[in-house]
């Protein structure tokens, strides 16, 4: 494992770090990569945390992915208290370019990358994939050059459209996305109703096209932070463009899979999706 590797250093900000977990090196078969983006409402979060539902696992999610044949790059990115959007997207782009630039020396297959995020990280994973190949979203953080090839996206309960979150929210919601001090307002630097263009730019649904990679969206129907309608809306947009998408709505699960007695099935489903779109140990993905 390589811990605390710097992938970028935006002027005036802290260095941006990633942890890289790797399977046993096989020169003939570079490892496909899962890029993990943590949650935390864009305000908090750490690259070494996969989510509280998995904290008690004897073999944690990162190690399970490695055992399946994947390398895992888990990223820090600038939080909303440090910089507003699109800084977070630019940081993710920089990490993907770094992985591509160093793939050969690290035994990574930059042509087979799955983006996996939860909550705010799911939002960023979706944005990274949906803006792939669009130079205006690359930013100037880190090393220049090409990025990776995104084979698929696992988006767990991530916001998809900042403009519709308020009206989709449950009666027992614990946050008001349109409020002046909401997580969403802090992300874009203004209340959502007063910054429609910025809110649209920061919303994955605004960037959906027929070029999108396969998506697996998973969301609890009792989510009080990010309404499950967000994943339903993104799934509908992807389907409308002829994209491959699987939507799993988990009955009675709250945000972060709270209330779910056993998170094993949702993790196993996501791992199976990653294997299907990517193929372990650099082997060809199934047709």
C-alpha positions in Angstrom: 0.0 0.0 0.0 1.1 3.5 -0.8 -0.2 6.0 1.8 -0.5 9.7 1.4 0.8 10.1 -2.2 0.5 13.6 -3.5 -1.4 13.9 -6.8 -1.7 17.7 -6.9 -1.0 20.8 -5.0 -3.3 23.7 -5.9 -1.7 27.1 -5.2 -2.7 28.4 -1.8 -4.2 25.0 -0.7 -3.1 21.9 1.1 -1.5 19.1 -1.0 -4.0 16.7 -2.3 -3.3 13.1 -1.3 -4.4 9.6 -2.2 -3.9 6.1 -0.8 -3.2 3.3 -3.2 -4.0 -0.3 -2.3 -2.6 -2.8 -4.8 -2.9 -6.5 -5.3 0.2 -8.7 -5.9 2.1 -7.4 -8.9 1.6 -9.3 -12.2 3.6 -7.7 -15.0 1.5 -9.5 -17.6 -1.8 -8.3 -16.2 -1.9 -4.7 -14.9 -4.6 -4.3 -12.2 -7.8 -2.5 -13.0 -8.5 0.3 -10.7 -11.4 1.4 -8.4 -11.2 5.1 -7.6 -13.1 5.7 -4.4 -14.4 9.2 -3.5 -15.6 9.6 0.1 -18.8 11.2 1.3 -19.4 13.9 3.9 -21.6 16.5 2.3 -18.6 18.1 0.5 -17.8 19.6 4.0 -16.0 16.7 5.8 -14.7 13.3 5.1 -11.5 11.3 4.8 -10.0 9.1 2.2 -9.4 6.2 4.7 -13.1 5.8 5.5 -15.5 3.8 3.3 -18.6 4.6 5.3 -19.9 3.8 8.8 -21.9 0.8 7.7 -18.7 -1.1 6.9 -16.6 0.0 9.9 -17.1 -3.3 11.8 -16.0 -5.5 8.9 -13.0 -7.7 9.8 -11.9 -7.5 6.2 -12.7 -4.0 5.1 -14.0 -2.9 1.7 -10.7 -1.7 0.4 -9.0 -5.0 1.2 -12.0 -6.9 -0.3 -11.6 -5.0 -3.5 -7.8 -5.8 -3.6 -8.6 -9.5 -3.0 -10.9 -9.4 -6.0 -8.0 -8.2 -8.1 -8.4 -4.5 -8.1 -6.1 -1.7 -7.2 -7.9 1.0 -5.2 -7.1 4.7 -5.2 -8.9 6.5 -2.5 -8.8 10.3 -2.8 -8.9 13.4 -0.7 -10.3 16.4 -2.4 -10.9 20.0 -1.4 -13.9 20.5 0.8 -16.5 23.2 0.4 -15.0 25.2 3.3 -11.7 25.4 1.3 -13.0 26.0 -2.2 -16.3 26.1 -4.0 -17.3 24.0 -7.0 -15.8 23.2 -9.5 -12.6 22.8 -7.3 -13.7 19.3 -6.2 -14.3 18.2 -9.8 -10.9 19.6 -10.8 -9.2 17.7 -8.0 -10.8 14.4 -9.2 -9.7 15.1 -12.7 -6.1 15.7 -11.5 -6.2 12.4 -9.6 -7.3 10.5 -12.8 -4.5 12.2 -14.8 -2.0 11.2 -12.1 -3.1 7.6 -12.2 -2.8 7.5 -16.0 0.7 9.1 -15.9 2.0 6.6 -13.3 0.1 3.5 -14.3 3.0 1.8 -15.9 5.3 2.1 -12.9 2.6 1.1 -10.5 1.2 -1.9 -12.4 -2.2 -0.2 -13.1 -4.5 -0.6 -16.1 -5.6 3.0 -16.8 -7.9 1.7 -19.5 -10.1 -0.1 -16.9 -11.2 2.2 -14.1 -14.4 2.2 -12.1 -15.4 5.3 -10.2 -17.1 4.5 -6.9 -18.4 7.1 -4.5 -20.9 7.5 -1.7 -23.1 10.5 -1.0 -21.0 13.6 -2.0 -18.4 11.2 -3.4 -21.1 9.5 -5.6 -22.0 13.0 -6.9 -18.4 13.6 -7.8 -17.9 10.1 -9.3 -20.9 10.8 -11.6 -19.6 14.2 -12.6 -16.2 12.9 -13.3 -17.6 10.3 -15.7 -20.1 12.5 -17.3 -17.6 15.3 -18.1 -15.0 12.9 -19.4 -13.4 14.2 -22.6 -14.6 17.8 -22.0 -11.5 20.0 -21.6 -13.5 22.9 -20.0 -13.9 20.8 -16.8 -10.3 19.6 -16.5 -8.9 22.5 -14.5 -5.2 23.1 -14.0 -4.5 21.1 -10.8 -1.7 18.5 -10.9 -0.1 17.0 -13.9 -1.3 17.8 -17.5 -2.0 15.0 -19.9 -4.7 12.4 -20.6 -6.9 10.9 -18.0 -8.0 7.3 -17.5 -10.8 5.4 -19.3 -13.8 5.1 -17.1 -15.4 1.6 -17.5 -18.2 2.2 -15.1 -19.6 4.2 -12.1 -20.9 3.0 -8.8 -22.9 5.9 -7.3 -24.3 5.3 -3.8 -27.0 7.8 -2.8 -25.3 10.8 -4.5 -27.0 14.0 -5.4 -27.9 14.2 -9.1 -29.7 17.5 -9.5 -29.3 20.2 -6.8 -32.3 22.1 -8.2 -34.8 19.3 -7.5 -33.5 18.0 -4.1 -35.8 20.3 -2.0 -39.0 19.2 -3.6 -38.0 15.5 -3.7 -37.1 15.5 0.0 -39.0 13.4 2.5 -41.3 15.0 5.1 -38.8 13.8 7.8 -35.8 15.2 5.9 -33.0 16.4 8.2 -31.7 19.0 5.8 -33.2 21.7 3.5 -31.1 21.8 0.3 -32.5 25.2 -0.8 -31.5 26.9 2.5 -28.9 29.6 2.6 -26.6 27.5 4.8 -27.2 24.1 3.2 -24.5 21.7 2.1 -25.4 22.4 -1.5 -25.2 26.2 -1.0 -21.8 25.8 0.6 -20.7 23.7 -2.4 -21.6 26.2 -5.1 -21.1 29.4 -3.0 -24.7 30.6 -3.0 -28.2 29.3 -2.2 -29.5 27.0 -4.9 -32.6 29.0 -5.8 -30.4 32.1 -6.3 -27.7 30.4 -8.4 -29.6 28.3 -11.0 -26.7 28.2 -13.5 -24.1 27.2 -10.9 -26.5 24.6 -9.5 -27.1 23.2 -12.9 -23.4 23.1 -13.7 -22.8 21.1 -10.4 -25.6 18.6 -11.2 -24.7 15.3 -12.9 -28.0 15.3 -14.8 -26.9 18.4 -16.7 -24.0 16.5 -18.2 -25.6 13.2 -19.3 -25.0 12.2 -22.9 -25.0 9.0 -24.9 -21.2 8.7 -24.2 -21.8 7.9 -20.5 -20.3 4.7 -19.2 -22.4 2.1 -17.5 -23.8 3.2 -14.1 -24.9 1.3 -11.0 -27.0 3.6 -8.8 -28.0 2.4 -5.3 -30.1 4.4 -2.9 -32.2 3.8 0.3 -35.8 4.7 0.0 -35.8 6.2 3.5 -32.9 8.5 2.8 -33.5 11.7 4.8 -30.4 13.5 3.5 -30.4 12.9 -0.3 -33.8 11.8 -1.5 -33.9 8.6 -3.5 -35.7 10.5 -6.2 -32.2 11.9 -7.1 -31.0 8.4 -8.2 -34.3 7.8 -10.0 -33.9 11.1 -11.9 -30.4 10.3 -12.9 -31.3 6.8 -14.0 -34.2 8.2 -16.1 -31.8 10.7 -17.8 -29.3 8.0 -18.6 -31.9 5.7 -20.0 -33.3 8.6 -22.1 -29.9 8.8 -23.8 -29.7 5.1 -24.4 -27.1 4.5 -21.7 -26.7 1.4 -19.6 -27.8 1.9 -16.0 -28.9 -0.3 -13.1 -31.0 1.3 -10.3 -31.3 -0.5 -7.0 -33.7 1.1 -4.5 -33.1 -0.4 -1.0 -36.3 -0.4 1.0 -36.3 1.4 4.3 -32.6 2.2 4.2 -31.5 5.7 5.3 -28.4 7.6 4.2 -25.1 5.8 4.6 -27.1 2.6 4.6 -28.3 3.4 8.1 -31.1 1.0 9.1 -29.9 -1.7 6.8 -29.2 -4.8 8.9 -26.6 -6.2 6.5 -24.8 -4.0 3.9 -23.1 -7.1 2.4 -25.6 -7.4 -0.5 -25.2 -3.8 -1.7 -21.4 -4.1 -1.5 -21.4 -7.4 -3.3 -23.6 -6.1 -6.0 -21.3 -3.2 -6.6 -18.2 -5.4 -6.7 -19.9 -7.7 -9.2 -20.7 -4.7 -11.3 -17.1 -3.5 -11.2 -15.9 -7.0 -12.2 -18.4 -7.2 -15.0 -17.5 -3.8 -16.6 -13.8 -4.0 -15.9 -12.6 -7.5 -15.5 -10.2 -8.5 -12.7 -6.4 -8.5 -13.1 -6.6 -6.7 -16.4 -8.4 -9.5 -18.2 -10.8 -8.5 -21.0 -14.2 -7.4 -19.7 -17.1 -9.6 -20.6 -18.8 -8.8 -23.8 
